[in-house]
Amino acid sequence: MPAVRRKQKRKARESYSEKTLLKFVKEHLSKEYPNPRREGCPPKATLKRLAQDPQQVDASIVYHVFHCSPCYKTCSGLLARLKASR
């Protein structure tokens, strides 16, 4: 098998593995950190700022989003809308 085909196959496997991992992480973050009382949740404006320019938001907000499924879902939705508008 030519080296080029091996390289293409390896890239395809890596891409598949990466997509699989990202899918798992998204599902995990969406479900495994319920916060029905929304305790400690930042305002929606802060989540919007995080989606628009993550470096302008305090690291504690990022930490919260990765430990609060409702905020993660909100932020993911904001990111999807931003991406669609570009």
C-alpha positions, 0 to 999 in steps of 0.5 A, a space after each residue: 500500500 502506498 505511503 499516501 494511502 496509509 497516511 490518508 487512512 490514519 488521518 481518517 481514523 484520527 478524525 473519527 476518533 476525535 469526532 467520537 470523543 467530542 460527541 461523548 464529551 458533549 453528551 456527558 456535559 449536557 447530561 451529567 451535571 444537572 443543576 435544577 435550581 441553577 445555583 451559581 449560574 452566571 447571567 445569560 449575558 455573561 454566557 453570551 460574552 463567553 460564546 463571543 469572546 472566551 478570553 474576555 470572561 473569567 476562568 471561573 465562568 468557564 469552569 462553571 459551564 463545564 460543571 453545569 449542564 444547563 449553562 453548557 447547553 445554553 452556551 452551546 446554543 449561543 455558539 451554534 447561533 453565532 456559527 450559523 450567522 457567520 
